[in-house]
Amino acid sequence: MEGQGRIILHADMNSFYASVECLHQPELRAKPVAVGGDAEARHGIILAKNQLAKKYGVKTGEALWQARQKCPDLVIVHPHYDQYMRFSRLAREIYGEYTDRVEPFGLDECWLDVTGTESQRKGGEALAQELRRRIKAELGVTVSIGVSDNKIFAKLGSDYRKPDAVTVFSRREMGEKVWPLPVTDLLYVGPATGRKLRSYGVETIGQLALTPPEYLKSWFGKVGLMLHGFANGYDLTPVARAGEESPVKSVGNSMTTTRDLVSLEDISAVYWVLCESVAARLREGGFLCRTVQIGLRDFGLYSFERQLTLETPSCLASELHRAAMDLAAANWDERRPLRSIGVRGTELIPASSPWQLSLFQEEAGREKKERLERSVEELRRRFGKAVIGRAAARLHADLWSPDLEKTQVIHPIGLLKTPL
Ligand SMILES: [Mg+2]
């Protein structure tokens, strides 16, 4: 069968942001550490944490004060995205020595297909061990690596044992090793799908694998059949060759407002306008974005960018807006009125990729939202931009000139290189 006999690795750098921070501040290593939004901003959130902080129950996304309640000794450090990008690139360079099929999944994860390469002779497990040792010795951070003949099980393996570990999930041992795992460990099975499966008595990957496909089809439609395949290790999706990803790298917009933005409400209104147009362009191009970046600039020279990875890739204005606002709330110092803000979706993937599944499986509501956003677009196209606007955006219409189009800058490349 095509695709069988492949050797696929999934490498995942452990507690990535926090590990990089500890590397630069070794005195932090024995302490519970979290990377969080700027301390001077009142609404800081936890962006990442190390293993020790995790033990105290510190969660990504929660407010800094909540985390401090659980763990009074928590050390909170500011994010250094340039460093994360550098380590991400260095890791990819090491992977690239073994194969040109290295497909990144966020900053800290990559799939590697070594089938047919020189290094295949070493065997998947030995190769994974070599990579694990090299990343640790050369970069000073740890990875966990999963090895299998397909991407789904390889990813499962890198989650299975961490940090600094290698797990092989071969097809032969699938029944004893993979099938006892909870069904929610499977990529694409989110909490909502997990709940639904559990209501039908399907708790483990094995139970999913052994459920008659026609049942799964009646519960989830076509997606049910794909999940059935995944649980049985049938996943033939290729690992993309480096440079094979979409030629469009990002979709972004920014706006210079007619008066200063002085509150989160102001920022929110402008982000609605920007996110709606970014979402529309993502849909037009057939993309979902995995990462949302924001750029903020005050009337002086001060400006900065922040980004976060979405739970599920998206092309919905409402989800981009929520991410942009989380970032703004966590990072903006309210004493600095803003003049320009921007938002950008990056790490684009085709909307037709299997990620699209989770859009449908997670909540029928998302599909509905997308339909709604599409029909609003259609109305605007037919009757003009002014015909429908979010109430929040309308209330703040003094922030932009009546000729909205002129105040928005569409960024084909991105915010980083383009002055806001
Ligand atoms: Mg990781």
Residues whose N, C-alpha, C, O or C-beta is under 5 A from the ligand:
A	BS01	MG	D12 M13 N14 S15 F16 D108
